[in-house]
Amino acid sequence: MTDSPYDAILFVSFGGPEGRDQVIPFLENVLRGRNVPRERMLEVAEHYDHFDGISPINQQNRELIELVRQRLTESGVSLPVYWGNRNWNPLLTETVSQMKHDGVRKAIAFVTAAISSYSSCRQYRQNISDACQSCGEGAPEIDKIRVFYNHPDFIAANLSRIHEALERLPEATRSGFRVLFTAHSIPVSMASQSSYVTQLEEICELIAAGLQITADRWTLTYQSRSGRPEDPWLEPDLLDVLREIPEGDRRGVIIVPIGFLSDHMEVLFDLDVEAAELCQERGIPMARAGTVGTHPRFVEMVTKLILERVRPGTPQESIGNYGPSWNVCPENCCPAPAPRPRSVTPA
């Protein structure tokens, strides 16, 4: 297409291992430069053993990219599509180098993170900038697409996943079902310098409105807390909230991982293993909603976000209280946490 300010599209994600032999190298990439004991890394590696060392995130990205490519073609957009990860193959630096070799001058990047925080937005911008700098002269200019927590198609895809989960609850337990939304916990010091919590709360409220449930039937929780015990992280923890539910309570619980876009390891282990086992022990009927993944409404949303940028003047869609997020973050947005020894669990 001749009217686009961009000549390529780049998908950027976290990455994940696709075999047992890749788990340790992947975790070493994630934790490089961080003060994390090797014992803790090996503990996390054991989580992957439950799934043959395979995180679904890479395959889900392949499928998402192909579906979006098809929708873009149907919409008259035929730009080349690339894919690079922060922590595992295909690595972002290698992808950007290939883009330079192919003569790409300016690209638009879709990052697989819906919410603003240092690790989910600003750090990806830095990753892209570092990858371009490593290519030297002639590296492509790459702009990141806005965060999309309040896009109507994102909310619709989550609602659809919740309705699918509701059907998996025993019929007798569906009356008065409760929803536990969950997202990755981050340090309070990091959360206080971003819109992370505000945006998560907005997602919860928009979905609750779509489900037509009152505020007493849903709770925003957090999971996968790591770091030093003396450092405050966002709470309440999902497992703690489940422990507060009386044993044998027959009202169904639907756990909704709104802070995640794909069923990677923290979803599979923390929810499908730990949370599921706890609910079974306590006699609490539970179903876990799927992530948006490759849901048709999510594919449609990604396509629309790309069209916003490759076709200037395309309306930006959003619902709720805050409107579309900015395309370029302000200088003081989501600053990096102050450097100090800390432990971080990889996604």
ABEGO torsion letter per residue (X at the ends): XAABABABBBBBBAEBBAEAAAAAAAAAAAABGBBBBAAAAAAAAAAAAAAGGBBAAAAAAAAAAAAAAAAAAAAGBABBBBBBBAABOBBAAAAAAAAAAAGBABBBBBBBBABBBAAAAAAAAAAAAAAAAAAEBGBBBBBBBBBAAABAAAAAAAAAAAAAAAAABBAAAABGBBBBBBBBBBBAAAAAABAAAAAAAAAAAAAAAAAGBBAAABBBBBBGBBEBAABBBBOBBAAAAAAABBBGBABBBBBBBAABABBBAAAAAAAAAAAAAAAAAAGBBBBBBBBAEABAAAAAAAAAAAAAAABBGBBBBBBEAAEBBBABBBAABGBBBBBBBBBBBBX
